[in-house]
Amino acid sequence: MSASLPGPTRRGFLKGTGTLSFAFLSSGSVAILGRSAGAQSMPVGQINAWVTITPDDRVTIMFGGAEMGQGASTALPMIIAEELDADWSTVTSKQVRNDLAGVYGNPAIGGILYTAGSYTVEGYFPGLRQAGAQARQILSQMAAAHWGVPAEEVTTRQGAVLHEVSGRTMRYGEVVALPEPITTVGEVAEDSLKPRSEWTIIGTDVDRLDIPAKTTGATIYSIDIDVPDMVHAVQLLAPVEGETPTIHSDAAARAVDGVIDVIALQNSVAVLAQSFWAAVAGRDALDVTWSETSPFRDADSEVELQSLATVVDDMTADAVVWESRGDEAADYVAGNVISAHYTTEHVYHAQMEPLNAVAAVDEDGLGAEVWIGTQSQTVSVAVAAAVLGTTPDRIRLHALQMGGAFGRRTWFAREMLRDTLILSRAVGRPVKLVWTREDDVKQGWLRAATVHRLDAILDDSGALTAVRHRIAAPSTFQFVQPDRWNSGVGRDPLIMEGSESRDYNIPNFRAEHLLVPRVSRLSAWRGIGWGPVCFARECFIDELAAQAGTNPVGFRRRLLANSPRALDVFEAAVSMSGFGNAPEGRAHGIAFAGYKSSFASGVAEVSYEGERLRVHRFWAAVDSGTVIHPQSYLSQVEGGILFGLSSVLAERSSFTEGQIDQSNFYDYEPIRMYEVPEIDVQIIDSGNPPSGGGEIGVPMAAPAIANALRALTGTGPDRLPFPRLAKRERR
């Protein structure tokens, strides 16, 4: 079992003759590490080491984001490699595995290591360009000094330094082997970075760095980890949140061949064994009862939805104002007001790899080595340190590739990693804790249920003059980040983001959150608040267009007139789909959606085959600014569209008496392959900074399909998933 720190250390940087690493300091200057003699070295806390080059021309680039299939392990290194002028065929990448937030943290998320919300490329882009440019400058200056020529006469191209006047060339590997390194270099001026016209890596479909290992099965996920002397653990988990166990007998469990121990935890009973299947058999043999004191024992998802519907219509209820423009006192009780309600139910993340973790607690109980697939190295290390009552430097974290996440692997470490560490400390051996799929479904952290009430006023010309968007929902943010929740303010971006609708030209606008107590565990789901918000808003926009006596395209054109980027994607979607000219028996529906700084518009073509809803085609135009790796970006957008479609057809988590009703993929059914439509995505390059594509597919999908159904049947669904409309055949 290794207990080495997987991040950059002084010893690691100094190991090996001729290897050169670039350390970018917080001041913007650069130091060189990695000579066997005569090199400048610095304590790990003061460096930000992104690039290592060896004499054989291999370039290793660190990336701070987490890899969950979205391609961060390729896109982030591409940014550095572009400014470095690297030969991509020589590049490999390595994830930052420990919590080195002070070195590698994402500036867009408070400087911590946290991958979520399409913030990764957006947050790292400026800094990584600077890092690559500084590394290139060092190589150029070293070569120039060696040749005895002015640095201004030296250029770089595809992993080599060139002096065109003399015709001399050195590969980067040869440069790093030179005996006299340049030790510092200043920050590269913005106008000295490579212009877009000279980019040869960014914006191209270079080979993804993670695909070969995934193809051969060499990629290591945390569920693959096996360390010496490791024991396996499974849990009999509380059926209702907050209940505690009473073990009446564990004799039968202990009698199972291979079972080592049975340990009662706060909300579970863990069985530890020599193998996973022995642990499962032991768990099945336990005689346990549960307390009946949890406030969630009476929780019912249908009752919750009814309660949300009541609250959203209570105009005397306290509301947190999220956005306000123009006249807040617009008269929404007059005869010309148009109102509608929309509902979104709970959904589960349905990631392929169930939750799991491996931990080996040190003999003194104050340190540990941890292997886990996590969206946040910072959160995982903080949780581990808190559980052991120690300092973060005692936690050696291996953050591994994830088999899907979608928000499921952000804050779950509070419970999953906590229990793994407690068990390891109790038995004095490394412990691998794995949840079965049934555990994962039953213990799901769900997207919050929401009920939306929208009120609008049209003037005599049919123009939209005022909108009030009320959202009744519990706070996801309060549950996942209670230490950061400000109850006095009550602003929850995980519920309300997107409801501001700023791209629409609505003179008088108000969005408000009616907070209600939660009755289930909650988490952000792909698309976060924008998914439910855009479903409600875009379905309502189609209703308003009908009330105004116009079509949904013309009505939106008028609303988007002052938002050029939004209008561009909308017009592109209309054009590419031939909107309104669906084949006989089919209909088109359109939706505009945003996600932070990204813009998108989608068109769905639907029909009924018997009693089954069929989505035949989906067109999407997207503008997320600069796209680093188009192939990965398109995959993310397509994946988001399929997530949205899946939430239309069937995905639903419900609960009765505090227990989730579903237990596996036979009764929690994501979209199946035969239901996938033909998808056509057009990227619109606005030249703006990158803003990511992982979420943007979700918000446009459901409303486009709902609006197509309105066009087909005369009635648009007002609830996700669509009730009784989407009967599915089993294959």
C-alpha positions in Angstrom: 0.0 0.0 0.0 1.4 3.4 -1.0 1.2 6.2 1.4 2.8 8.8 -0.8 1.4 12.3 -1.4 0.2 12.3 -5.0 0.6 16.0 -5.5 3.9 17.9 -6.2 6.5 17.6 -3.4 10.0 18.9 -3.2 11.4 15.4 -3.4 9.2 14.6 -6.5 10.3 17.7 -8.3 14.0 17.1 -7.6 13.9 13.4 -8.6 15.6 12.5 -11.9 18.4 14.1 -13.9 17.4 16.4 -16.7 13.7 16.8 -15.9 12.4 20.3 -15.8 9.3 21.5 -14.1 7.9 25.0 -14.2 6.6 26.5 -10.9 4.4 29.5 -11.4 4.3 31.7 -8.3 1.4 33.6 -6.9 3.3 36.8 -7.9 3.2 35.8 -11.5 6.9 35.0 -11.8 8.2 31.6 -12.6 10.8 29.4 -11.0 12.4 26.2 -12.4 12.4 23.0 -10.4 13.8 19.6 -11.1 17.6 19.6 -11.6 19.7 17.0 -9.8 22.1 19.8 -9.0 22.1 23.5 -8.9 18.3 23.9 -9.3 16.2 26.3 -7.5 13.6 24.6 -5.4 10.7 25.9 -3.3 8.4 24.6 -0.6 5.3 23.0 -2.0 3.0 25.7 -0.5 4.5 28.4 -2.7 4.3 26.8 -6.1 1.8 26.2 -8.9 3.5 23.5 -11.0 1.6 22.8 -14.2 4.2 21.6 -16.7 7.0 19.0 -16.6 9.2 18.3 -19.6 11.7 15.5 -19.8 14.7 15.1 -22.1 12.8 12.6 -24.2 10.3 15.3 -25.1 7.5 14.1 -23.0 5.3 16.9 -21.7 3.2 16.2 -18.6 0.5 18.8 -17.8 -1.4 18.8 -14.5 -5.1 19.6 -14.5 -7.1 20.8 -11.5 -10.6 19.8 -12.7 -12.0 16.3 -12.0 -12.6 13.9 -14.8 -16.0 12.3 -14.9 -16.2 11.7 -18.7 -16.7 15.2 -19.8 -13.1 15.6 -21.1 -11.5 17.9 -18.6 -8.3 15.8 -18.7 -8.0 16.8 -22.4 -9.5 20.3 -22.6 -7.5 21.9 -19.7 -4.1 20.6 -20.9 -5.0 21.8 -24.4 -5.1 25.4 -23.1 -1.6 25.1 -21.6 -0.3 23.2 -24.6 -1.5 25.9 -27.0 0.4 28.7 -25.3 3.4 26.4 -24.7 3.4 25.6 -28.4 3.7 21.9 -27.5 3.6 19.0 -29.9 0.3 17.4 -28.8 1.5 13.9 -29.6 4.0 14.3 -26.8 1.5 15.5 -24.2 0.1 13.5 -21.3 -2.1 14.8 -18.5 -2.3 14.1 -14.8 -5.1 15.0 -12.4 -4.3 17.0 -9.2 -5.2 14.3 -6.7 -4.8 16.0 -3.4 -6.3 19.2 -2.0 -3.7 21.7 -3.3 -6.3 24.4 -3.7 -3.8 27.1 -3.0 -1.9 25.9 -6.0 -4.4 24.5 -8.4 -7.8 25.9 -7.2 -10.4 27.1 -9.7 -10.7 31.0 -9.5 -14.3 30.8 -10.6 -15.3 28.7 -7.5 -13.6 30.6 -4.7 -10.2 29.2 -5.4 -11.0 25.6 -4.3 -10.8 22.4 -6.2 -14.4 21.7 -7.2 -15.7 20.6 -10.6 -19.4 21.4 -11.2 -21.7 23.7 -13.0 -19.6 24.0 -16.2 -17.2 26.2 -14.4 -14.0 24.3 -15.1 -12.8 25.6 -18.5 -14.4 29.0 -17.8 -12.5 29.3 -14.5 -9.1 28.0 -15.5 -8.9 29.4 -19.0 -7.1 32.7 -18.3 -4.7 31.3 -15.8 -3.7 28.3 -17.9 -3.0 30.4 -20.9 -0.7 32.5 -18.8 1.0 29.3 -17.4 1.6 27.9 -20.9 2.9 31.2 -22.1 5.3 31.6 -19.2 6.7 28.1 -19.8 7.2 28.8 -23.5 9.0 32.0 -22.5 11.4 30.2 -20.2 12.2 27.6 -22.9 12.8 30.4 -25.4 15.1 32.3 -23.1 17.1 29.2 -22.2 17.7 28.4 -25.8 18.6 32.0 -26.6 21.1 32.1 -23.8 22.6 28.9 -24.9 23.0 30.1 -28.5 24.1 33.5 -27.4 21.4 35.3 -29.4 18.7 37.9 -28.4 15.6 36.3 -27.0 13.5 38.3 -29.4 15.0 36.4 -32.3 13.8 33.1 -31.0 10.5 31.5 -31.8 8.7 28.2 -31.0 6.8 25.7 -33.0 5.3 22.3 -32.1 7.6 21.4 -29.3 10.8 23.1 -30.6 12.7 26.3 -30.2 13.9 27.9 -33.5 16.4 30.6 -34.4 15.6 31.3 -38.0 18.5 33.6 -38.6 21.1 30.9 -38.0 18.8 27.9 -38.8 19.3 26.3 -35.4 16.6 24.3 -33.7 16.3 22.5 -30.4 13.5 20.2 -29.2 12.0 21.1 -25.8 13.6 18.0 -24.4 17.0 19.2 -25.5 16.4 22.6 -24.0 15.5 21.2 -20.6 18.7 19.2 -20.6 20.8 22.3 -20.9 23.1 22.8 -17.8 22.1 26.4 -17.1 18.3 26.9 -16.5 16.6 30.3 -16.4 15.1 30.5 -13.0 12.5 33.3 -13.2 10.4 35.0 -15.7 7.7 37.7 -15.3 4.0 37.6 -16.1 3.3 37.4 -19.8 1.4 40.5 -21.0 -2.1 39.9 -22.4 -1.1 41.1 -25.8 1.8 38.7 -25.9 -0.4 35.7 -25.7 -1.1 33.8 -28.9 -3.8 35.4 -31.0 -6.7 33.1 -32.0 -5.5 33.2 -35.6 -2.3 31.4 -34.5 -4.1 28.7 -32.4 -3.3 25.2 -33.6 -4.6 23.1 -30.7 -7.5 25.0 -29.1 -10.6 24.5 -31.2 -9.3 21.4 -32.9 -10.4 17.7 -32.3 -7.1 16.4 -31.0 -7.2 12.9 -29.6 -8.6 12.8 -26.1 -6.0 11.8 -23.6 -8.3 9.6 -21.5 -9.8 7.4 -24.3 -6.9 4.9 -24.8 -6.9 3.8 -21.2 -10.7 3.6 -21.1 -10.7 1.6 -24.3 -8.3 -1.0 -22.9 -9.8 -1.1 -19.5 -6.7 0.4 -17.9 -8.5 3.4 -16.3 -8.7 3.1 -12.6 -11.9 4.1 -10.8 -12.2 4.1 -7.0 -14.4 1.0 -7.3 -11.3 -0.8 -8.8 -9.0 -0.1 -6.0 -7.5 -3.0 -4.1 -4.8 -2.4 -1.5 -2.9 -4.9 0.7 -4.8 -6.1 3.8 -8.0 -4.4 2.6 -11.4 -5.5 3.9 -14.7 -5.0 2.1 -17.7 -3.3 3.7 -21.3 -2.8 2.9 -24.0 -1.1 4.9 -27.5 -1.8 6.0 -28.6 1.8 5.7 -31.4 3.6 7.5 -34.6 3.3 5.4 -35.6 6.8 6.5 -33.2 9.7 6.9 -32.3 10.3 10.5 -33.3 6.9 11.9 -30.9 4.9 14.2 -30.4 1.1 14.3 -30.8 -1.3 17.1 -29.1 -4.7 16.5 -31.1 -7.5 18.0 -28.7 -10.1 16.7 -25.7 -10.2 14.5 -24.8 -13.9 15.1 -26.0 -15.1 11.7 -24.1 -12.3 10.0 -20.9 -13.2 11.8 -21.4 -16.8 11.0 -21.1 -16.1 7.2 -17.8 -17.3 5.9 -15.5 -14.4 5.4 -17.3 -11.9 7.7 -14.8 -10.1 10.0 -16.9 -7.7 12.0 -20.3 -6.0 12.4 -20.2 -2.3 13.4 -23.1 -0.1 14.3 -22.8 3.5 13.0 -25.0 6.5 13.4 -27.5 5.7 10.7 -26.4 2.3 9.5 -24.9 -1.1 10.4 -21.8 -2.0 8.5 -20.6 -5.5 7.8 -16.9 -6.0 7.0 -15.6 -9.1 5.3 -12.9 -10.6 3.2 -15.0 -10.1 0.0 -17.8 -7.9 -1.2 -20.2 -10.8 -1.6 -19.5 -12.1 1.9 -20.2 -8.7 3.3 -23.5 -8.6 1.3 -24.5 -12.0 2.6 -23.7 -10.9 6.2 -25.8 -7.8 5.8 -28.7 -9.8 4.6 -28.5 -12.0 7.7 -28.7 -9.1 10.2 -31.6 -8.7 12.6 -32.0 -5.0 13.0 -34.9 -2.6 13.8 -34.9 1.1 13.4 -36.0 4.0 15.5 -39.3 5.7 14.5 -38.5 9.3 15.6 -37.3 10.9 12.3 -39.2 14.0 11.2 -38.9 12.6 7.6 -40.9 9.4 8.5 -44.1 10.9 7.2 -42.6 12.4 4.1 -44.6 11.8 0.9 -43.5 13.2 -2.5 -47.1 13.7 -3.7 -48.1 15.5 -0.5 -45.0 17.7 -1.0 -46.0 18.6 -4.5 -49.5 19.5 -3.3 -48.0 21.6 -0.5 -45.8 23.4 -3.0 -48.8 24.2 -5.2 -50.6 25.7 -2.2 -47.7 27.8 -1.1 -46.9 29.2 -4.6 -50.5 30.5 -4.8 -50.4 32.1 -1.3 -49.7 35.7 -2.0 -49.3 36.4 1.7 -46.4 34.0 2.1 -42.9 35.4 2.6 -40.9 35.3 -0.5 -37.2 35.9 -1.2 -36.8 38.2 -4.2 -34.2 36.9 -6.6 -34.6 39.4 -9.4 -36.5 42.6 -9.8 -36.7 45.0 -12.8 -39.0 47.9 -13.6 -42.3 48.2 -11.7 -42.5 45.7 -8.9 -46.1 46.7 -8.2 -47.3 45.7 -11.7 -51.0 44.8 -11.4 -51.2 41.0 -11.7 -54.8 40.8 -10.5 -56.4 42.7 -13.4 -58.5 41.0 -16.0 -55.8 40.9 -18.6 -53.4 38.8 -16.5 -52.4 35.4 -17.8 -51.4 32.7 -15.3 -50.0 29.2 -15.4 -48.5 26.6 -13.2 -45.7 24.1 -13.9 -44.3 21.3 -11.8 -41.0 19.4 -11.8 -40.6 16.2 -9.8 -37.6 14.8 -8.0 -35.0 12.9 -10.1 -32.0 10.8 -9.2 -28.6 11.2 -10.8 -28.4 7.6 -12.1 -24.6 7.7 -12.6 -23.2 4.4 -13.7 -20.7 3.9 -10.9 -22.4 3.6 -7.5 -20.8 5.5 -4.6 -17.7 4.0 -3.0 -14.6 4.9 -1.2 -11.4 3.3 0.1 -9.6 4.6 3.2 -6.6 3.5 5.2 -6.4 5.3 8.5 -2.9 5.7 10.1 -2.0 3.9 13.3 -2.3 7.1 15.3 -5.8 7.7 14.0 -4.8 11.2 12.9 -4.0 10.7 9.2 -5.3 8.6 6.3 -4.8 7.6 2.7 -8.0 7.9 0.7 -9.0 6.7 -2.8 -12.3 8.2 -4.1 -14.0 9.5 -7.2 -14.9 13.0 -6.2 -16.0 16.2 -7.8 -14.0 18.1 -5.2 -10.6 17.3 -3.7 -11.1 20.2 -1.3 -14.4 19.0 0.1 -13.1 15.4 0.4 -10.0 16.4 2.3 -11.9 18.7 4.5 -14.4 16.0 5.4 -11.6 13.5 6.1 -9.7 15.9 8.3 -12.9 16.8 10.2 -13.8 13.1 10.8 -10.4 12.3 12.1 -10.0 15.5 14.1 -6.8 16.3 12.3 -5.2 18.7 9.8 -5.6 18.6 6.1 -2.0 17.9 5.5 -2.4 14.4 7.2 -4.9 13.3 4.4 -3.3 11.8 1.4 -6.0 11.9 -1.2 -6.1 10.0 -4.5 -8.9 11.7 -6.5 -9.8 9.2 -9.3 -11.7 9.1 -12.6 -15.4 8.9 -11.9 -18.0 6.7 -13.6 -20.4 9.5 -13.9 -21.3 12.2 -11.4 -23.8 14.9 -12.6 -23.8 16.5 -9.1 -23.9 13.2 -7.2 -20.2 13.2 -6.2 -19.9 16.7 -4.8 -21.0 16.7 -1.1 -21.8 13.0 -0.7 -18.3 12.6 0.9 -19.8 13.9 4.1 -21.5 10.5 4.7 -19.8 8.0 2.5 -16.2 9.0 3.2 -17.0 9.6 6.9 -18.2 6.1 7.4 -15.3 4.6 5.4 -12.8 6.4 7.7 -14.6 5.4 10.9 -14.7 1.8 9.8 -11.0 1.8 8.9 -10.0 3.3 12.2 -12.2 0.8 14.0 -10.7 -2.3 12.4 -7.2 -1.0 12.0 -7.1 -2.0 8.3 -7.8 -0.3 4.9 -11.6 -0.5 4.2 -13.4 -0.4 0.8 -17.0 0.7 1.3 -19.3 0.1 -1.6 -23.0 0.9 -2.0 -25.0 -1.4 -4.2 -27.2 0.1 -6.9 -30.2 -0.4 -4.6 -28.3 1.5 -1.9 -27.5 4.3 -4.3 -31.0 4.7 -5.5 -32.7 4.4 -2.1 -30.2 6.9 -0.5 -30.3 9.3 -3.4 -29.7 13.0 -3.1 -32.4 14.3 -5.4 -33.0 17.3 -7.5 -35.5 19.4 -5.6 -39.2 19.3 -6.6 -40.5 22.7 -7.7 -43.8 24.3 -8.5 -43.8 27.4 -10.6 -46.5 30.1 -10.9 -46.1 32.5 -13.7 -48.2 35.6 -14.2 -47.9 37.9 -17.2 -49.5 41.0 -18.7 -49.8 41.6 -22.5 -50.5 45.1 -23.8 -53.1 45.8 -26.5 -50.5 45.1 -29.2 -49.7 41.7 -27.8 -46.3 42.8 -26.3 -45.2 41.3 -23.0 -45.0 44.1 -20.5 -44.8 42.3 -17.1 -43.9 38.9 -15.7 -43.9 37.5 -12.2 -42.2 34.1 -11.7 -42.8 32.5 -8.3 -41.0 29.3 -7.4 -42.0 27.2 -4.4 -39.2 24.8 -3.4 -37.0 23.8 -0.5 -33.4 25.0 -0.5 -30.9 22.7 -2.0 -28.0 25.0 -1.0 -29.1 24.9 2.7 -28.8 21.2 2.7 -25.5 20.7 0.8 -23.7 23.7 2.2 -25.3 24.5 5.6 -22.1 26.3 6.8 -22.5 28.8 3.9 -26.2 29.2 4.0 -27.4 32.6 5.0 -30.9 32.2 6.4 -31.3 35.9 6.8 -30.9 36.4 3.0 -32.2 33.0 1.8 -30.8 33.2 -1.7 -30.4 29.8 -3.3 -28.7 29.8 -6.7 -29.2 26.0 -7.0 -32.9 26.6 -7.2 -33.3 30.1 -8.6 -30.4 30.6 -11.2 -31.9 31.2 -14.6 -35.2 32.6 -13.3 -33.9 36.2 -13.8 -34.6 35.8 -17.6 -32.4 38.8 -18.4 -32.1 38.0 -22.1 -35.8 38.5 -22.6 -36.8 42.2 -23.0 -39.5 42.3 -20.3 -39.9 45.8 -18.9 -41.3 44.8 -15.5 -40.1 41.5 -14.0 -39.9 39.8 -10.7 -38.6 36.3 -9.7 -39.1 35.1 -6.2 -38.4 32.0 -4.1 -41.0 30.7 -1.7 -38.9 28.6 0.7 -40.4 25.5 2.3 -38.8 22.9 4.6 -37.1 20.0 2.8 -38.6 16.5 3.1 -35.8 14.6 1.3 -32.0 14.8 0.8 -31.3 17.3 -2.0 -28.5 17.9 -4.5 -27.9 19.8 -7.7 -28.7 17.8 -10.8 -27.4 18.3 -14.3 -28.6 21.7 -15.5 -29.1 22.8 -11.8 -31.8 25.4 -11.4 -31.9 26.3 -15.1 -33.6 23.0 -16.1 -36.8 23.4 -14.1 -36.8 27.2 -14.6 -36.5 27.0 -18.4 -39.1 24.3 -18.6 -41.7 26.5 -16.8 -40.7 29.7 -18.6 -40.5 28.4 -22.1 -43.8 26.5 -21.9 -45.3 29.7 -20.6 -43.8 31.7 -23.4 -45.6 29.5 -25.9 -48.8 30.0 -24.0 -48.3 33.7 -24.1 -47.6 33.6 -27.9 -50.9 31.9 -28.4 -52.7 34.4 -26.2 -51.1 37.2 -28.2 -52.3 35.7 -31.5 -48.8 35.2 -32.8 -46.5 32.2 -33.3 -43.8 31.1 -30.8 -40.9 32.2 -33.1 -42.1 35.7 -33.8 -43.0 36.2 -30.2 -39.5 35.2 -29.0 -37.8 37.3 -31.7 -39.4 40.3 -30.2 -38.3 39.4 -26.7 -34.7 38.6 -27.7 -34.2 41.7 -29.9 -31.8 43.3 -27.4 -29.7 40.2 -26.9 -27.6 39.6 -30.0 -26.0 36.3 -28.9 -29.3 34.9 -27.8 -31.0 35.9 -31.0 -28.2 34.3 -33.1 -28.7 30.9 -31.5 -32.4 31.2 -31.8 -32.4 32.1 -35.5 -29.9 29.3 -36.1 -32.2 26.7 -34.5 -35.1 28.0 -36.5 -33.2 27.8 -39.7 -31.5 24.4 -39.2 -34.7 22.7 -38.2 -37.0 24.3 -40.8 -39.2 25.1 -37.9 -42.9 24.7 -38.5 -42.5 22.4 -41.5 -42.7 19.1 -39.7 -43.7 16.0 -41.7 -47.3 15.0 -41.6 -48.3 13.6 -38.2 -45.4 15.3 -36.5 -45.0 18.7 -34.9 -42.1 21.1 -33.9 -41.6 22.8 -30.6 -38.9 25.4 -29.8 -37.3 26.7 -26.7 -34.6 29.2 -25.9 -32.4 28.5 -22.9 -29.4 30.0 -21.2 -26.9 28.7 -18.7 -24.8 31.3 -17.1 -22.8 32.8 -20.1 -23.9 30.1 -22.5 -26.8 30.4 -24.9 -28.8 27.8 -26.7 -32.0 27.1 -28.6 -33.5 23.7 -29.3 -36.2 22.4 -31.6 -37.9 19.0 -31.1 -39.8 17.0 -33.7 -42.4 14.7 -32.0 -45.2 12.4 -32.8 -47.4 9.7 -31.2 -46.9 6.2 -32.3 -50.0 4.5 -30.9 -50.0 5.9 -27.3 -46.3 6.3 -27.1 -44.6 9.7 -27.4 -41.7 9.6 -29.9 -39.1 12.3 -30.2 -37.7 11.8 -33.8 -35.3 14.6 -34.1 -33.7 17.4 -32.0 -31.8 20.4 -33.4 -29.8 22.6 -31.2 -27.7 25.8 -31.7 -25.3 26.6 -28.9 -23.0 29.5 -28.1 -20.7 28.8 -25.2 -18.0 31.2 -26.3 -14.6 29.7 -27.3 -14.9 25.9 -27.5 -11.6 24.2 -26.6 -12.3 20.7 -27.8 -15.3 20.6 -30.2 -15.7 16.8 -30.1 -16.0 16.7 -26.3 -18.2 19.8 -26.3 -20.7 18.2 -28.8 -20.8 15.1 -26.7 -21.6 17.1 -23.6 -24.4 19.0 -25.3 -25.9 15.8 -26.7 -25.6 14.2 -23.3 -27.5 17.2 -21.7 -30.2 16.9 -24.3 -30.6 13.2 -23.5 -30.8 14.0 -19.8 -33.6 16.5 -20.5 -35.4 14.0 -22.7 -35.0 11.3 -20.1 -36.6 13.6 -17.5 -39.6 14.0 -19.9 -40.2 10.4 -20.6 -40.0 8.7 -17.2 -37.3 9.6 -14.7 -39.0 10.2 -11.4 -37.9 9.6 -7.8 -40.9 9.4 -5.5 -41.1 8.6 -1.8 -43.7 7.3 0.6 -43.4 7.4 4.4 -39.9 8.8 4.0 -38.6 5.9 1.8 -37.7 6.3 -1.9 -40.0 4.0 -3.9 -37.6 3.1 -6.6 -34.7 0.7 -6.1 -32.9 0.0 -9.4 -33.0 0.7 -13.1 -36.0 -1.5 -13.7 -38.2 1.0 -11.9 -36.1 4.1 -12.2 -35.7 4.1 -16.0 -33.4 6.5 -17.8 -33.8 6.9 -21.5 -33.1 3.7 -23.5 -31.1 3.6 -26.8 -34.1 2.9 -28.9 -35.7 6.2 -27.7 -32.7 8.4 -28.6 -33.6 10.8 -31.4 -31.4 12.0 -34.2 -29.5 15.0 -32.7 -28.0 17.8 -34.8 -25.9 20.4 -32.9 -24.5 23.6 -34.4 -21.8 25.4 -32.6 -21.9 29.2 -32.9 -18.5 30.7 -32.2 -19.1 34.2 -30.9 -15.4 34.6 -29.9 -16.3 35.2 -26.3 -14.5 33.5 -23.4 -15.4 29.9 -22.8 -18.4 29.1 -20.5 -18.8 25.3 -20.8 -21.2 22.9 -22.4 -21.9 20.3 -19.8 -25.2 21.8 -18.6 -26.6 23.8 -21.5 -28.3 20.8 -23.2 -30.7 20.1 -20.3 -32.7 23.4 -20.1 -33.7 23.5 -23.7 -34.8 19.9 -24.1 -37.9 19.4 -22.0 -39.7 22.7 -23.0 -38.9 22.1 -26.7 -40.6 18.7 -26.5 -43.5 20.1 -24.4 -44.1 22.9 -26.9 -44.0 20.4 -29.8 -46.7 18.4 -28.0 -48.7 21.6 -27.6 -48.5 22.1 -31.4 -49.4 18.5 -32.0 -52.3 18.1 -29.6 -53.4 21.6 -28.6 -52.3 21.0 -25.0 -48.9 21.3 -23.6 -47.8 19.3 -20.6 -47.2 21.2 -17.4 -45.4 18.6 -15.3 -42.0 16.7 -15.6 -42.1 13.9 -16.3 -45.1 14.2 -18.6 -47.9 12.3 -16.9 -49.8 9.6 -18.9 -48.5 11.1 -22.2 -45.2 9.2 -22.5 -46.2 5.5 -22.3 -43.1 3.5 -23.1 -42.8 0.0 -24.6 -40.4 -2.3 -22.9 -37.7 -4.0 -25.1 
